[in-house]
Amino acid sequence: MAEPWFTFPQIDPIIVEIGPLALRWYGLMYLAGFLAALGLLNRYADQPNSGWDRDQVSDLLFYSFLGVVLGGRLGYVLFYGFEWFLQDPLYLFKITDGGMSFHGGLIGVISAMGYIAWRQKRTYWQVADLVAPVVPIGLGLGRIGNFINGELWGRTTDVPWAFVFPGAGAIPRHPSQLYEAFLEGLVLFTVLWWFSKRNKRPGAVAGLFLVGYGLSRFAVEFVRQPDAHMSLYFGMTMGQLLTVPMLMFGLFLMVRPYKAANA
């Protein structure tokens, strides 16, 4: 009798390799997310009285992309691999070993948005509220990239949609990457896109992003396999612990504009 769960297909993480250069599925997902965000924001910039043009959008996404990559890697090393970095400082540059951290990438994007706000003489929330609705596209595609790579799998389970991942033993596990792709990607994008069209209060859209991502990540961490070398903190995983300040600040941003308007 066949087992009720799925065997993960053997997918080469490298799509094509030419000499020392290799195109990986994970990188392709990030590129697709960047291009999708560029297309949507360019359409917005083309609208009358949008206050943006295509060159400004391109600058914003370029520096945000740098923030994701640099901040994501620094964040992973700081939050998840600091002991390895102390043993081998070159670990910082081994991007295929350990990958990147969302929370580090978020800090990088926050810094990039601050720079763009200063450079283009805008308020910070004008930039943040524009960017927030398109971020879930990259998040969702990135999680699909994690799934294709067969990494960041979930905890053991006997649900009928479980997968047996190579490198994780013969025990079926939650496809937590797909849960995150659905919640952090599709659901969060839909909610933010709808909300951004109906709410113009400064900071509210960015706040909803922080709350939506924080709730999604906190929930999925219950079925996601923690990094083997990481401990629990106050009964929470590192991923859950890092979402707590996000949730608190996001709620503050969503409530603050309403209080200011009613003062």
Buried (B, 14 or more C-beta within 10 A) or exposed (E): EEEEBBEBEEEEBEEEEEEEEEEBBBBBBBBBBBEBBBEBBBEBBEEEEBEBEEEBBBBBBBBBBBBBBBBBBBBBBBBBBEEBBEEEEEBBEEBEEBBBBBBBBBBBBBBBBBBBBEEBEBEBBBBBBBBBBBBBBBBBBBBBBBBBBBBBBBBBBEEEEBBBBBEBEEEBBBBBBBBBBBBBBBBBBEBBBEBBEEEEBBBBBBBBBBBBBBBBBBBBBEBBBBBEEEEEEEEBBBBBBBBEEBBEBBBBBBEBBEEEEEE
